């Protein structure tokens, strides 16, 4: 009887045909993920920076400005106010030329003077504003020389004056430069000027020989031109620095009684009727002020 083939070898072969280990697919998956794992994580989008606040244009509204400065008056010539040919009353200087060849007059200038001012204004737009300005020049001292015939080359002239002026001023504010705002301005108004007694001295005649004209006040048209810089100190407060040319009209000694003093004569003091005299008053100066916007 033939022997039955043994199934043992087949079973043994079955044992040798094992399933691929589960670790191989897992390793392949891991290898496929390595490039992705090796890449750095995408950075989160940065939060947008807050927009910088743009400088705001000055708001419309009222403001108050207080300030002061120093003025240098231009040269002034005192002349006959009613004309050199006046007879009733007689002109102080009269027509013709003095010993120096120039027309009879007194030539000199007012000395530098302090200026105090206050302005109440309103801004209509970022570039246009206007203000009512009041300026006061409390002390204007005059020094000069006259050229009367026969009184020598040294004829000192002295006087004192003051001026109170009101203006309506319009300003144009230009674009800012490095945080500073330039501006231009022009104004028109009225000046009330007071000229105290003008004293003419004649040392050649005698020591103490003088002629003094009467005091007088007058009102005249006034105008100004200005240019400056405005420096912001806070949201509402600014510092203004400006150059200004101002025409304050004229200063007048009215017709009246002039006092004549001649110590070597008898009587040594007398009065004579005299016609008016006048001189122009123009100044250039530097003004500094604080402006507060309400």
Helices and strands as residue ranges (DSSP letters): H 8-16, H 22-38, E 61-73, E 75-80, E 106-110, E 113-123, E 128-146, E 156-177, E 180-195, E 199-201, E 210-212, E 216-232, E 237-253, E 256-261, E 269-274, E 277-293
